């Protein structure tokens, strides 16, 4: 089972990053994708991935919260990072009209620029979308024929949005959000609609700790070693065998990100 979304650059992991990675291996996680959310963290993510060859890879991108930081220098930094074998996707990029840390026009400009870069470099895209589906689709669609693939990271949308993402050919990234009895029930009902070859799972650690873990972890910090719990629950709700789903998830991740 492959964790496609780990924020290993987070300060929450400052004291034990190596132990976090070791616990993931021990738990049966077969690989991890470390998320880059701005120029600095994308560089940090690449360096962290470099320390774990053939187990960790990274993305290079600018999250919509940081869209106001976009510049020619940022683009050059991402282009340079993309030359390293550890960087296998452009992102996390997209639109977030929920928190609006950057103006909508800034978000769309930075998003479009990263799609152009991904198209130029023939790299898949790691997408973020929150309360911005229609605009994200409008910006994304013209670039899709030039992209080798894309994943809707941490998908929490509606059935109509899921169907639209699938129609665009996107992979769907599901997190421990689906394990939350307060807000994940609608998403849980959508799980059987995702084709097996389009499903990816992620912890989004250190965020989104699955609420239904028993016994509950002593810390609220999520870790990639908790991915097996998410896999087990998703397999149950999809009516699948856990190990078969885990193997499928690994194949899907390696296919999207071009990993041997």
N, C-alpha and C positions, 0 to 999 in steps of 0.2 A: 504494500500500500504506500502510495506516494503522497506526501503533504505538499500541495502546490502553493501554500500561502503561510509563510512563517516570517514574522517581523523580528528577526533575530537581532537587528540593530537597536531594538528598543532598550532604553536604560533599565527596564525591568529585568533584563538578562545580563546586566553589566558584570555581575559578580560570578556568574556560573554558566557562561555560554558553552564551554566545552562539556560540562556535565549535562546540559540540556541536550546537546547533540548525542552524547553517549547514551542517555536514557531513551532517546528516540530509536537509536539502533537496537538497543536491548528489547524495546517494545515491538520490534518487527517493522518499523517504518523503513521503507526501502530507498527513500530519497527525499530531499527537501528542496524547495525553491524559496530562497530568501528574497523578500520583497524590498525593492528600492522605491522610495517615495519622494525624493528630491535629489539634487545633484550630489550632495554630501553623503546622504544615506545610501545612494546607489553605489558610490565608491566604497563605502564601508561594507555593503552587502557583497560586493565582488571580492573584497579581500577576505571576508569570512568564508565565502564559498571556496576560495583558493586553498584554504587550510584543510578542506575536506574533499579532495578530488574524487570524482566518480560517486559522490554521495550528496554533496550540496552544489546547487547552482543558484543563480540570482537573476533578478530583473534590473533594468535601468530605466528610470522614468521619473515623471513629476506628477504627483497626486494632485487632483483638482484643488485641494486645500492650499497647495503651494503654487497655483497657476500664476500668481502675480510675480513670482520669481523667474518666470521663463525669460530667457534671453538667448542671443546667439552663442554666448559662452556656455550656457547650459546645454544647448543643442550639441556643441562640439564635445562637451564632457561626455554626454550620453553616446555619441558616435564613437568616441575613443574607447569607452567602456565596452561597447558592443563588439569590439574587435577581440576581446578576451574570450577564451573558451568557456569561462564560467557563466557569462551573461547569455541567456537563451531567450529572452523576451524583452520587449519594450513595455514599460509601465512600472508602476501602477499608474494608469492614466484614465481620464474619462471626465465625468461631470457629476457634481454633487450640489443639488439645489435644495438640500435639506439644511445644511449648516451655513452655506454661503460664505465660507472664509475668503473666497475670492469672487470678484464680480463675474457674472455669467459670461460676458464677452471675453474676459481674460481666460476663463476656463475653456471656452470653445476654441480660442486661438491656440492655447497650449496643447489641447487635445488634438486638434487638426495637425499641428506641427509634429507631434509625436507619431501620428498615423503616417504622415509623409515620410518620416525617418524610418519607421518600420517597413514601409513599402519599398523605400530605397534599399534598405539592408536585407530585405526578404526575411523578416523576423516576425514571429507571432506577437500578439498584443495581449497584455494583462489588463483587463478593463475594470474600472470602478464606476458604478452607477447608483445614485440614490436620488429618488424623486425627480429623475431627469430622463426617463426612458425615451420619450419621443424625440427630444433634441439629440440625445446620444445616438440614436438610430439614424437620424438625419445626417449627422456629421460622419458617422462610421460607414454607412452604406456605400458611398462613392469609392471608398478605399478598399473594400472587401475583396474585389477581384485581384488586387495586387498583394494581398496579405496571405501568408501560408496558413494562418489560423488565428483564432482569438478565443479567450475565455472570459465569460461574465463572472468575475471573481465575486465571492460572497453574495450570490444571488439571493434576494429576499423579495422579489417582485410578485406580481399577480399571475394568474394563469394566462391571461392575454399577453403579458410581457414575456413569459416563458415561451409561449408559442411563437412570438415574434423573434425572440433570440434564436430559437431552434431553426426557424425559417431562414435566418441570416447565416446559418451554419456555425453558430457559436457553440463552444463547449460551455457547460454550466458547472460552476464551482459552488459547492454546498459546504457550509460550515456547521459548527455546533449550534448555531441559531435554531436549527431544525429540532434540537433537543430541548428547546425552551417551551414549557407548557403554557406560558403566558402569551408569547408572540410568534411561536414557530409552528402552530398547528396548521395554518393555511399552507405554509410551505411543505409541511409533511405530507399533506394530501396531494401535492403536485409531484412528489418523487417518482411514482410509477410512470409519469408521462415523459420522463427524461430517458431517451434511448441509452442503452448500456454503453455504446461507443461515444457518447457525448458527456458522460458524467465524470466529474472530478470532485475530490473531497479535500478539505483543508481545515486546519485548526484556526488560522488567522491569529495564532499565538503572538503575544500574550493576552489577546482579547478573546471574548466569546467562549469562555469556559462552559462546557456542556452542563446544564443545570441538573440533569438527571443522573449524574454519576453517583454511584453508591459503592463504598462510602465516599462522601464528598471530600475532595482534596482540602487540606488545611489552609491552603492559600487560594485566593481568587485568580491567581495568575494561570493562564492556560499554557500548555506546553505541547509540542508535537508528539510526545509520548502518549498523549490522550487520543491521538487519531484512531487507534483501534476501537475505542468506544464509539466514536462517530460512525465508523465503518460498520460495526456490529448493529447499531441502531438503524442505520439507513438500509442495511441488508434486510433486517426484520420488516421494516415498513414497505420495502419493495418486494418482499416475498422471495428473497434470493438467499443463497448459501453464502456465509460471510467470507470464507476463504476465496471462493470464486470471484466475488465482487472485489476483494482486495487485490487479486491478481489482475483483474480487468482495469482497475484504477491505475495500477502501475503502468500497464501497457498504454492506456489513454494518455497519461502524462508524458511518457517518453515519445509517443507519436506526435503530440502537439509541439513539444519543445525540442524535437529533433535529437533526442538522446539515444545513445547506443544501448 
